[in-house]
């Protein structure tokens, strides 16, 4: 496996499922600076283990941060993250037809 280096700046970053996350804009020690793709799935973004704001700006936009440990593979053209850092998760939502009322539950002050 090739480690990510300064030569990889500008490469697109993908999840393990090949969904585009963004572009590597820079790095400093263990931190990668990423310009998040404009068309990223909001659910995917919420599941990424990256910092929303690093304090580093590029072209007026704050860059996201990720650990170098998030990189699973670096190829000639792309960077891929491990599934544990960016993956599409299926979320089940809970919905109720009605919220239970107090009747039938007794007085909450009674023990």
JOSULLIN-V872620 format. One line per field, one symbol per residue. ss: DSSP state (H for helix, E for strand, C for the rest). phi: phi as a letter, one per 30 degrees, with the letter a starting at -180 (. if undefined). psi: psi as a letter, one per 40 degrees, with the letter a starting at -180 (. if undefined). A space follows every 50 residues. Layout:
BEGIN
ss = ???
phi = ???
psi = ???
END
This chain:
BEGIN
ss = CCCCCHHHCCCEEECCCCCEEEEEEEEECCEEEEEECCCCCHHHHHHCCC ECCCCCEECCEECEEEEHHHEEEECCCEEEECCCCCCCCCCCCCCCCCCC CCCCCCCCCCC
phi = .dddbeddejddcbddcicdclbdclaahdcccbddddcddeddedcdcb ddbcjccbiicdcdbbdedddcabcecbbccdedcabdccccccbcdade dddiciddddc
psi = hhihideeheiihiidefhhdahheaihbehhhhhhhdfihdddddehgi hdheehihfehiiiiiideehdihadeihhiidedhihihhhihihdihh adieeiheeh.
END
